[in-house]
Amino acid sequence: MSQLKAITEHVLAFRDERDWRQFHNPKDLALSLTLEAAEVLELYQWKTGDEIAAVSRDRHTDISDELADVFYYTLLMAHDEGIDLERALLEKLTKSAAKYPVEKAKGSSKKYTDL
């Protein structure tokens, strides 16, 4: 069993012990995933320059907790939708490599349509 599958099993056990699956339809999982991602962004809201670095340094635990929440909902949604995240990520990287060839994209923040 891969480490990701083992972590997913742990997340599922956590959810099922609390009888929360009844609340986890695709829409609400997607909403929760988005809300948790927004909480990551909120930590940096209105910050510029050195303040951004200070958040990364001083709020490390908060960032870690919010990213864990994002990961939690990602794992639940992938499981419930029957998505193999390991395979999905590798396939997406292959697609992205075609859109962003190194010789055009290296060091650039441009979208693939503008390369």
C-alpha positions as a Python dict, from the first residue, in 0.01 Angstrom:
ca = {
    (1, 'M'): (0, 0, 0),
    (2, 'S'): (134, 339, -93),
    (3, 'Q'): (183, 599, 175),
    (4, 'L'): (-87, 816, 17),
    (5, 'K'): (-337, 529, 30),
    (6, 'A'): (-247, 465, 393),
    (7, 'I'): (-303, 832, 479),
    (8, 'T'): (-635, 822, 291),
    (9, 'E'): (-742, 520, 495),
    (10, 'H'): (-658, 710, 814),
    (11, 'V'): (-863, 1011, 694),
    (12, 'L'): (-1157, 786, 605),
    (13, 'A'): (-1146, 620, 948),
    (14, 'F'): (-1144, 964, 1114),
    (15, 'R'): (-1449, 1068, 910),
    (16, 'D'): (-1636, 743, 953),
    (17, 'E'): (-1582, 727, 1329),
    (18, 'R'): (-1770, 1057, 1348),
    (19, 'D'): (-2041, 958, 1099),
    (20, 'W'): (-1961, 1260, 881),
    (21, 'R'): (-1982, 1087, 543),
    (22, 'Q'): (-2349, 1182, 532),
    (23, 'F'): (-2243, 1547, 494),
    (24, 'H'): (-1976, 1483, 231),
    (25, 'N'): (-2138, 1516, -108),
    (26, 'P'): (-1918, 1636, -395),
    (27, 'K'): (-2045, 1995, -376),
    (28, 'D'): (-1981, 2030, -3),
    (29, 'L'): (-1640, 1866, -24),
    (30, 'A'): (-1545, 2103, -308),
    (31, 'L'): (-1677, 2396, -106),
    (32, 'S'): (-1481, 2289, 202),
    (33, 'L'): (-1167, 2242, -4),
    (34, 'T'): (-1205, 2592, -145),
    (35, 'L'): (-1275, 2746, 196),
    (36, 'E'): (-968, 2583, 348),
    (37, 'A'): (-752, 2701, 56),
    (38, 'A'): (-890, 3050, 113),
    (39, 'E'): (-778, 3026, 478),
    (40, 'V'): (-423, 2968, 354),
    (41, 'L'): (-454, 3280, 141),
    (42, 'E'): (-607, 3477, 428),
    (43, 'L'): (-285, 3436, 626),
    (44, 'Y'): (-110, 3645, 359),
    (45, 'Q'): (-392, 3890, 290),
    (46, 'W'): (-286, 4256, 278),
    (47, 'K'): (80, 4164, 329),
    (48, 'T'): (362, 4290, 108),
    (49, 'G'): (736, 4246, 87),
    (50, 'D'): (893, 4156, 419),
    (51, 'E'): (551, 4100, 577),
    (52, 'I'): (499, 3800, 348),
    (53, 'A'): (828, 3648, 463),
    (54, 'A'): (729, 3718, 825),
    (55, 'V'): (402, 3529, 784),
    (56, 'S'): (588, 3233, 637),
    (57, 'R'): (828, 3240, 929),
    (58, 'D'): (602, 3336, 1220),
    (59, 'R'): (278, 3161, 1127),
    (60, 'H'): (433, 2833, 1015),
    (61, 'T'): (203, 2624, 1237),
    (62, 'D'): (-105, 2803, 1106),
    (63, 'I'): (8, 2751, 747),
    (64, 'S'): (73, 2384, 822),
    (65, 'D'): (-271, 2339, 977),
    (66, 'E'): (-450, 2504, 685),
    (67, 'L'): (-256, 2304, 426),
    (68, 'A'): (-342, 1988, 619),
    (69, 'D'): (-709, 2085, 598),
    (70, 'V'): (-675, 2133, 221),
    (71, 'F'): (-506, 1793, 194),
    (72, 'Y'): (-778, 1631, 409),
    (73, 'Y'): (-1058, 1750, 182),
    (74, 'T'): (-856, 1669, -129),
    (75, 'L'): (-810, 1310, -13),
    (76, 'L'): (-1177, 1272, 80),
    (77, 'M'): (-1300, 1414, -248),
    (78, 'A'): (-1060, 1206, -455),
    (79, 'H'): (-1163, 892, -267),
    (80, 'D'): (-1535, 959, -299),
    (81, 'E'): (-1500, 1046, -669),
    (82, 'G'): (-1290, 736, -739),
    (83, 'I'): (-982, 933, -840),
    (84, 'D'): (-636, 786, -795),
    (85, 'L'): (-450, 1101, -694),
    (86, 'E'): (-107, 957, -760),
    (87, 'R'): (-202, 866, -1116),
    (88, 'A'): (-395, 1192, -1165),
    (89, 'L'): (-96, 1400, -1061),
    (90, 'L'): (144, 1213, -1287),
    (91, 'E'): (-96, 1244, -1580),
    (92, 'K'): (-143, 1616, -1511),
    (93, 'L'): (234, 1668, -1499),
    (94, 'T'): (263, 1500, -1838),
    (95, 'K'): (-6, 1732, -1981),
    (96, 'S'): (159, 2036, -1822),
    (97, 'A'): (500, 1938, -1957),
    (98, 'A'): (353, 1944, -2307),
    (99, 'K'): (197, 2287, -2248),
    (100, 'Y'): (506, 2427, -2078),
    (101, 'P'): (816, 2289, -2250),
    (102, 'V'): (1131, 2377, -2059),
    (103, 'E'): (1284, 2563, -2351),
    (104, 'K'): (987, 2804, -2360),
    (105, 'A'): (869, 2816, -1999),
    (106, 'K'): (1188, 2813, -1794),
    (107, 'G'): (1199, 3121, -1575),
    (108, 'S'): (870, 3256, -1716),
    (109, 'S'): (540, 3308, -1535),
    (110, 'K'): (348, 3339, -1862),
    (111, 'K'): (49, 3117, -1933),
    (112, 'Y'): (117, 2850, -2194),
    (113, 'T'): (-97, 3037, -2448),
    (114, 'D'): (143, 3335, -2420),
    (115, 'L'): (474, 3149, -2444),
}
